[in-house]
Amino acid sequence: MNKTTFYKYLKLGHYKKQLRQKKESLEKIGILRGGNSSALHFNKVVGINPKETLLRYLGMEMPIDFDSMLLLDAGFLNETAYESLLNEAGIKFKAEEEIPVEWFITTKSNQKVKVTGRPDCGILDTVDNKLALILEHKQIASTWKTKELSHWGMGQPKPENVVQTAHYSWIHGNLPAVLVYCSRAWHALKTKKDILLQPDHRALLGDEYTWGVKPFMTLYDVTWENNKLLFEGKETVVTSDGIKKYYELIANCAESKIIPQHHYVDIWGKPMNKKKREKYYDWAHIPEKDYDEWVELVKAECNLAWQEIEQNIKELKEELID
């Protein structure tokens, strides 16, 4: 046994976990997911690329490589850390599997389609033990996002993070919610002082341009007034109707065989760069002239990627036996 063997065990576990999660995901084909929460505002998207949401609805997802999973796992560990602190504080809460959401949209052909999801955590009222606050946890893991997402930086959360938090709070009866961003590493940041909302924040060590950023948390209040979303007490363009219409769009595109093409706005209605919003879209290189051809080409790429995962498992098992 040595470091190489240990590393191979980890990768084998990762690949097997990917296959297990793929099988679980296949059981959700035809179900719209809370993880793809977004909203429509005058036919513009506040949130995630609708093509990604549509393909996931149809059962197509790429595997996650080992190195990227390290980042995602850090986000999951955040939830465990917060729950540990809540337990120490004597605060009662419910974990994500205890507070799922489930509701339905109706397509143009009058078909019912299920929408499901799970908020990360729910705080219970100290008097009657009823659900009182929804929490959605997100990880900050890059220098640019440190500045962009933080309350002391630019105060510009990802639209999809805000809408996901709002989605869960809405379905749970317009409960107040908190979007929690956390950075658990030091960062070196170069930026002008006048860009920062709170340049004197305790997380920042530096001068007019070069900064060291300590680990920090950023908390944002997400609430509802009638069917309009308030972010930090200010009215946004996001509405409960807009969330519903986004999911209806996805189901109707699948039903009518249409590839969705939309522009993007942030939660205030300000236009966002379409290329940047779709920067990490896995299938941007696939032609989008014909819906059926598009779906088949994406499916073929997905199948090939999953075959590689199966081959990796086979090879690792053989190496570990030897």
C-alpha positions in Angstrom: 0.0 0.0 0.0 1.3 3.4 -0.9 0.1 6.9 -2.1 -0.5 5.6 -5.6 -2.8 2.8 -4.4 -4.6 5.2 -2.0 -5.2 7.6 -4.9 -6.5 4.9 -7.1 -9.0 3.8 -4.4 -10.3 7.4 -4.2 -10.7 7.5 -8.0 -12.4 4.2 -8.1 -14.9 5.4 -5.4 -15.5 8.5 -7.4 -16.2 6.7 -10.6 -18.5 4.2 -8.9 -20.3 7.1 -7.1 -20.8 8.8 -10.5 -22.5 5.7 -11.9 -24.7 5.3 -8.9 -25.8 8.9 -9.2 -26.4 8.5 -12.9 -28.8 5.6 -12.2 -30.6 7.7 -9.6 -30.8 10.6 -12.1 -32.3 8.3 -14.8 -35.2 7.6 -12.5 -36.0 11.4 -12.6 -36.3 11.7 -16.4 -39.4 13.8 -17.0 -39.2 15.5 -13.7 -38.1 19.2 -13.5 -35.5 19.9 -10.8 -35.0 22.5 -8.1 -31.3 22.6 -8.9 -32.2 24.2 -12.2 -34.3 26.9 -10.6 -34.7 30.0 -12.8 -37.3 32.5 -13.7 -38.6 34.3 -16.8 -38.9 38.1 -17.0 -40.5 39.3 -20.3 -39.1 36.1 -22.0 -35.6 36.7 -20.7 -34.0 34.2 -18.3 -33.0 35.1 -14.8 -30.8 32.1 -14.0 -29.6 29.0 -15.8 -29.3 28.3 -19.5 -32.6 26.7 -20.4 -30.9 24.3 -22.9 -29.1 22.7 -19.9 -32.3 22.5 -18.0 -34.1 20.9 -20.9 -31.4 18.3 -21.5 -31.4 17.4 -17.8 -35.2 17.0 -18.0 -34.6 14.6 -20.9 -32.1 12.6 -18.8 -28.8 13.9 -20.3 -26.0 14.9 -18.0 -22.2 14.6 -18.3 -20.2 12.9 -15.6 -18.1 15.1 -13.3 -14.4 14.6 -13.3 -12.4 13.8 -10.2 -10.8 17.2 -9.7 -14.1 19.1 -10.1 -15.7 16.8 -7.6 -13.2 18.0 -5.0 -14.7 21.5 -5.3 -18.3 20.2 -5.2 -17.6 18.1 -2.1 -16.3 21.2 -0.3 -19.8 22.7 -0.8 -21.5 19.6 0.7 -19.1 19.7 3.7 -20.3 23.3 4.3 -23.8 21.9 5.1 -22.3 19.4 7.7 -20.3 22.2 9.3 -23.3 24.5 9.7 -25.5 21.8 11.1 -22.8 21.0 13.7 -22.8 24.6 14.8 -26.6 24.8 15.0 -26.5 21.6 17.2 -24.0 23.3 19.5 -26.2 26.4 19.7 -29.2 24.2 20.6 -31.1 25.3 17.5 -33.6 22.8 16.0 -33.5 22.4 12.3 -34.5 20.0 9.5 -32.0 18.6 7.0 -32.7 18.7 3.2 -34.2 15.3 3.0 -36.8 16.2 5.6 -38.1 19.3 3.8 -38.4 18.4 0.1 -40.6 20.5 -2.3 -42.9 19.0 -4.9 -45.4 20.7 -7.1 -46.7 20.6 -10.7 -46.9 22.7 -13.8 -49.2 22.1 -16.7 -48.0 21.9 -20.4 -49.8 23.3 -23.4 -51.2 19.8 -24.1 -52.6 19.8 -20.5 -50.1 17.3 -19.2 -49.0 17.5 -15.5 -45.2 17.7 -14.9 -43.7 17.3 -11.5 -41.1 19.8 -10.1 -39.0 18.6 -7.2 -36.2 19.9 -5.0 -34.7 20.1 -1.6 -33.5 23.2 0.3 -30.3 22.7 2.1 -31.7 23.3 5.6 -34.7 24.7 7.5 -34.6 26.4 10.9 -37.5 25.6 13.2 -39.3 28.2 15.3 -38.1 28.1 19.0 -41.8 28.2 20.2 -43.9 25.9 18.0 -41.1 24.0 16.2 -42.6 24.9 12.8 -40.4 25.6 9.8 -39.4 29.3 10.1 -36.4 29.9 7.9 -35.1 28.4 4.7 -31.3 28.2 4.1 -29.5 27.7 0.8 -25.7 27.2 1.0 -23.2 28.0 -1.7 -19.5 27.7 -1.9 -17.1 30.5 -3.1 -14.0 28.9 -4.5 -12.4 31.4 -6.9 -10.8 34.8 -6.5 -13.1 36.6 -8.9 -16.2 35.1 -7.3 -14.8 36.2 -3.9 -15.2 39.9 -5.1 -18.3 39.4 -7.2 -20.5 37.5 -4.7 -19.5 38.9 -1.4 -21.4 41.6 0.5 -18.2 43.6 1.0 -17.2 43.2 -2.6 -19.7 43.8 -5.4 -22.7 42.3 -3.8 -23.7 40.5 -7.0 -24.9 36.9 -6.3 -25.5 34.5 -9.1 -29.1 34.9 -10.3 -29.7 31.2 -10.2 -28.6 31.0 -6.6 -31.1 33.7 -5.6 -33.9 32.2 -7.6 -33.3 28.7 -6.2 -33.5 30.1 -2.7 -36.6 32.0 -3.6 -38.2 28.9 -5.2 -37.9 26.8 -2.1 -39.1 29.6 0.2 -42.1 30.3 -2.0 -43.2 26.6 -2.1 -42.8 26.5 1.7 -45.4 29.2 2.0 -43.3 32.4 1.3 -41.1 31.7 4.3 -38.1 34.1 4.8 -34.9 32.6 3.5 -31.2 33.2 3.6 -28.7 32.7 0.8 -25.4 31.7 2.4 -22.1 32.1 0.6 -18.9 30.8 2.3 -15.2 31.0 1.4 -13.0 28.7 3.5 -9.7 29.7 1.9 -7.4 32.7 1.7 -7.4 34.6 -1.6 -5.1 37.2 -3.2 -7.2 39.9 -4.8 -6.2 42.8 -7.0 -8.9 45.4 -7.4 -9.5 49.1 -7.0 -10.7 50.1 -3.5 -13.6 52.2 -4.9 -15.1 49.1 -6.5 -15.6 47.4 -3.1 -18.8 48.1 -1.2 -17.1 47.6 2.2 -13.3 48.0 1.7 -12.8 48.2 5.5 -14.4 44.7 6.1 -12.5 42.5 8.5 -11.9 39.9 5.8 -9.8 42.3 3.8 -6.1 42.9 4.5 -4.3 45.3 2.1 -4.1 48.7 0.5 -5.6 50.6 -2.4 -5.1 47.8 -5.0 -3.6 44.5 -3.6 -5.6 42.6 -0.9 -5.4 39.4 1.1 -8.9 38.0 1.7 -9.4 35.9 4.8 -12.1 33.1 4.9 -15.5 34.7 5.3 -19.3 34.2 5.1 -21.8 36.4 3.2 -25.5 36.2 4.0 -28.3 37.6 1.9 -32.0 37.9 3.0 -34.5 36.6 0.5 -38.2 37.4 1.2 -41.5 37.7 -0.6 -44.0 40.5 -0.8 -47.2 39.1 -2.5 -45.6 37.3 -5.4 -42.6 39.6 -5.9 -39.2 38.6 -4.6 -37.3 41.0 -2.4 -33.5 40.7 -2.2 -32.1 42.4 0.9 -35.4 44.2 1.2 -35.4 45.5 -2.4 -37.9 44.5 -5.1 -36.4 42.4 -7.9 -37.9 41.4 -11.3 -38.3 37.8 -10.0 -41.8 36.6 -9.3 -43.4 33.3 -8.4 -45.2 33.4 -11.7 -41.8 33.9 -13.4 -40.4 30.8 -11.8 -43.5 28.8 -12.8 -43.2 30.1 -16.4 -39.6 29.0 -16.7 -40.4 25.4 -15.8 -43.4 25.6 -18.2 -41.1 26.8 -20.9 -38.8 23.7 -20.4 -41.7 21.2 -20.5 -43.3 22.9 -23.5 -40.0 22.9 -25.4 -39.7 19.2 -24.9 -43.3 18.6 -25.9 -43.1 20.8 -29.0 -39.5 19.8 -29.9 -38.1 23.3 -29.7 -34.5 24.3 -28.7 -34.9 27.2 -26.3 -33.0 30.4 -27.3 -33.1 33.2 -24.7 -31.2 36.2 -23.5 -30.4 36.8 -19.8 -31.0 39.4 -17.2 -29.9 39.7 -13.5 -32.4 39.8 -10.6 -32.8 43.6 -11.2 -33.6 43.2 -14.9 -30.2 44.3 -16.1 -29.0 42.5 -19.3 -26.3 39.9 -18.8 -23.7 38.8 -21.4 -25.1 35.7 -23.1 -21.7 34.2 -24.0 -20.5 34.5 -20.4 -23.8 33.0 -19.1 -23.3 30.0 -21.3 -19.5 29.7 -20.9 -19.6 26.4 -19.2 -22.4 24.8 -21.3 -21.0 21.4 -22.3 -22.7 21.2 -25.7 -22.2 24.6 -27.2 -20.3 23.0 -30.2 -23.3 20.9 -31.2 -25.4 22.3 -34.1 -28.9 23.5 -33.1 -30.7 23.6 -36.4 -32.9 20.5 -35.8 -34.2 19.5 -32.4 -34.1 15.7 -32.9 -30.6 15.8 -34.3 -29.5 18.1 -31.4 -30.9 15.7 -28.8 -29.3 12.6 -30.5 -25.9 14.2 -30.8 -26.0 15.3 -27.1 -27.1 11.8 -26.1 -24.2 10.2 -28.1 -21.7 12.4 -26.3 -23.1 11.6 -22.9 -23.1 7.9 -23.7 -19.5 8.0 -24.7 -18.5 9.9 -21.6 -20.3 7.4 -19.4 -18.7 4.5 -21.3 -15.3 6.0 -20.4 -16.3 6.0 -16.7 -17.2 2.3 -16.9 -13.9 1.6 -18.6 -12.0 3.6 -15.9 -13.7 1.4 -13.3 -12.7 -1.8 -15.0 -9.0 -0.7 -15.5 -8.7 0.5 -11.9 -10.1 -2.7 -10.5 -7.6 -4.7 -12.6 -4.7 -2.5 -11.4 -5.7 -2.8 -7.8 -6.0 -6.6 -8.0 -2.5 -6.8 -9.5 
